Amino acid sequence: MPQDIYDKIMMLAKRRGYIYPSFEIYGGVAGFYDYGPLGSQLKNNVENLWRSFFLLKDNCIEINTPTITLHDVLKASGHVEEFTDLTVDCEKCKRSYKVEDIINDNISVEQALRKDKIKCPTCGKKLKDAHPVNLMFSTTIGAGEGRAAFLRPETAQGIFTNFHLLYRYNRERLPFGVIQIGKGYRNEISPRQGMLRLREFSMAEAEVFFDPEDKKHHNFDSVKDKELFLFDNEKEFKISLEEAVDKKIINNQALAYYMYLTQDFLLSAGVDSKKFRFRKHGSGELAHYATECWDTELYSMRFGWIECVGIADRSAYDLNAHIDSTNVDMYAMKKFDEPKVVKVKKIVPKMNVMGPFFKDKAGKIKDLLEKIDVKDTKKISVEVDGEIIEIPENCYEIVETKEKMMGEKFVPHVIEPSFGIDRVVYFLLEHNYAEIKKKGEEYRILKLTPQMAPIKVGVFPLIGDKKLVDIAKDIDKNLRNAGVETYYDDGGTIGRRYARMDEIGTPFCITVDHDTLEDNTVTVRDRDTTQQERMKLGQLVSYFQKRLEF
Amino acid sequence: MPQDIYDKIMMLAKRRGYIYPSFEIYGGVAGFYDYGPLGSQLKNNVENLWRSFFLLKDNCIEINTPTITLHDVLKASGHVEEFTDLTVDCEKCKRSYKVEDIINDNISVEQALRKDKIKCPTCGKKLKDAHPVNLMFSTTIGAGEGRAAFLRPETAQGIFTNFHLLYRYNRERLPFGVIQIGKGYRNEISPRQGMLRLREFSMAEAEVFFDPEDKKHHNFDSVKDKELFLFDNEKEFKISLEEAVDKKIINNQALAYYMYLTQDFLLSAGVDSKKFRFRKHGSGELAHYATECWDTELYSMRFGWIECVGIADRSAYDLNAHIDSTNVDMYAMKKFDEPKVVKVKKIVPKMNVMGPFFKDKAGKIKDLLEKIDVKDTKKISVEVDGEIIEIPENCYEIVETKEKMMGEKFVPHVIEPSFGIDRVVYFLLEHNYAEIKKKGEEYRILKLTPQMAPIKVGVFPLIGDKKLVDIAKDIDKNLRNAGVETYYDDGGTIGRRYARMDEIGTPFCITVDHDTLEDNTVTVRDRDTTQQERMKLGQLVSYFQKRLEF
């Protein structure tokens, strides 16, 4: 079988220290990969660039919450019920499959199974009925019975459950954005897309909180004429942010702005703009929490268009869910320009009736009744210790009063750009991989941008002569002390050393030769132009700091 | 109860956005904390400083492996058997306790339980027998039966299981160091020390591989006269690295060097040198994998001396364990200066005897016999498909031959500095916290170093005048674009704004006032000296880049 680009990249990645299959010496498990020395550095560079877009450019704040998450949080967020894949198991060999992977989408699951149109892809025997399987890894906190928990399916819930504290940190002003970078988990039934379908992955998410009636962004005007690359499930087209919002192709400024920030980030990182587009989710595709979602899709020669970022309008879904589950005040406040006098209906409990009727529960019920916001007065009920109690009409009066309101409470909406960092890393490798022939042999170049490249400068003495070696080691040390990642190499011909650096994406190489001893100059070679120029030793640090945009 | 320093710090941390208890709106769980906006930034600064010590100064390489780890890996490493706490459960209320927490160390567990000297601390009833409980969080990969896995108790195993690939990456030369920064997990029975006893924590570990006969470090000479702060379990004393190694107080140069690197890192980060020491583990305290270990202990006013870093000589323990479990070649090679001719004993199987005797297993047994390194010839046995088969003497001959050896294989030893990042973060807060009285009121200052401080510069317009506001916002933006974290604040008196910045550890504040409109200067205030100086607008960026050691 001829190698396709994915095979070539994964082989290069393993041979040169970008990516290793996890637990390989123990037979490996699908859905887990290790980042080697170069891969870790590339991933760090991607995350740092992402931070510079979201923290420094967009003024977000960053938080960091545990990967282990209490069952109650994910029950409230809907993940316990909704974060599932429809799965079938084989009667005989007990293997499990994701229905989507093995059943052609022209036929429903029920049909396929009923008519025995589909058998176990491994052993050929009958499959059992399809059932949803939750995709969260579960675990238990503490000894004995402990407390049920999951590994988080997204970093977002750690942000939502702290909303009230973060809102206070931001001096109770909207909009503001909160980012989190860290691990997410998805216990895939049987992942089959290598690096692109991981069970443990790195995410970078931003949750930006807005007044639902004001989904604008203060930087929108400065980018409104820029073009987004959209795909409406029929054709691809370019359109300015302003036009896309005016024509309601994108629902609001905020969503359009974060789409542009995403595009700008990915193209700056080195994604190929011809293999980049936004695709809008159809209503059937939307996650349980989203009202609108655009995927950033990147094109892979093996896998086709792959989602790397989802930019969703989660509306007030999550904050409402946590308010409903905990009764904690997670509202924002909109101050009126001047106080308003409004009519409010209040429940006044009659304790002389409730006391004998509800006995020891009467006090609790009274407190709950007084907090109820009366709109529909047909039936009044409260929840006490998990029990729903309907309150007979003779237990209370409804009184209308006037109150002076300084503002009104509301639940903010959330715009969420959610990045799969591992996929971005993979696509930077695929989109920047080039093969040429050199002296009849295959020659590989990874054209990573200088900012993304794990190693910035290769440093070589032309030959093993101690004088040259000492100078080269000095240069190496000076660059490292200035924060420039280097790779010192004195093995093999200069050609082979250039080839090693080209293959791992190092943008520059320095060679110390005999002329260096005479005139204090070295050769600096550019990976992409292969041009070489002589440069004074004393200029090297500042030259690279400039070229690397420090 | 009067607040002690821990309470004060945790209150400040929550109020100002350093640290929040996790899942608080769902009642919380001991052993989990969230980093708020300031805490995340401080933690990032600590990790980046750590990276600069280990990646740039010490030339280590970095890798990144999953937190979910296959059972087989942790079985081999000894964690399944050894990573336990002796635990007792209550017969009545079923609560579990770590024996160490509830039994006085003057009396053995058996004695305490037998004599009913100790009762359940919660309900007062009888406790059951003590038993070891494993401290790893367990989970399952995949649907159905799946594969058993744990959340990693340390990042180190991800490095060891890749040793052969990393050794190749390093061009098969020793020594070299590999770092990993990421989450570690320990399912504590009932953690009671707040931030200092987490169930999910951030670690930074370095595994440095050495030739066991050459545990030297190439930078040792440059630091050999520096002093380490040691505690020998009786007294504290200072001693130079060289003397400590010469007197065998510390076993080898490599260990002493990494102790110094650790000390240098922690003191640079802002740990109080008077609250810092290294304490050597007694033989009874050593982890199952260690032959020597020094803890870096930091002093807390509430908790006393607390381990923050362990610097262990893990010898060849882990690599041997993985070689034994997988038979993968994870050796290093020491090349001889010139080839040596050595006598070797080899087993020559007699297939005419073995064939009829072992039938279809004979071929496999032959292959295994030929690989055996013959030292003790009394009994020869091999393992085939999990069965140990003893080989009768008439099945083989032992032949002595001469072979030309180019070098010899050995299993490298490992020196491991392992940092608990959350503890470092907590101690930076405690050691840098100061209270003074100002106008009769309590005034709090966090004296974080400029490099560690989450916010570097507060930017204030003196009053809400649009002209001043515009200039202040411009300064804020320019500093952020230059990578300097700022906090723009136009609320309240200047005194209150300084106080807010002092309390969160911001080293500098800029105030724009009416003179700014005249002469383009602003006031720059230094947190620690409270000195104010006028400075030109155009100088600000370069001034702060210098003060912040960019």
Interface residues (C-beta under 8 A of the other chain):
Chain A: K14 R16 G17 Y20 S22 F23 E24 I25 Y26 G27 V29 G31 F32 Y33 D34 Y35 G36 P37 G39 S40 Q41 K43 N44 L56 N59 I61 E62 I63 N64 T65 P66 T67 I68 T69 L70 D72 V73 T87 D89 K94 R95 S96 V133 F137 S138 T139 T140 I141 G142 A143 G144 E145 R147 L151 G158 T161 N162 H164 L165 L166 Y169 R171 V178 K183 Y185 N187 E188 I189 S190 R199 E200 H322 S325 T326 V328 M330 R480 N481 G483 G491
Chain B: K14 R16 G17 Y20 S22 F23 E24 I25 Y26 G27 V29 G31 F32 Y33 D34 Y35 G36 P37 G39 S40 Q41 K43 N44 S52 L56 N59 I61 E62 I63 N64 T65 P66 T67 I68 T69 L70 D72 V73 T87 D89 K94 R95 S96 V133 F137 S138 T139 T140 I141 G142 A143 G144 E145 R147 L151 G158 T161 N162 H164 L165 L166 Y169 R171 V178 K183 Y185 N187 E188 I189 S190 R199 E200 H322 S325 T326 V328 M330 R480 N481 G483 G491
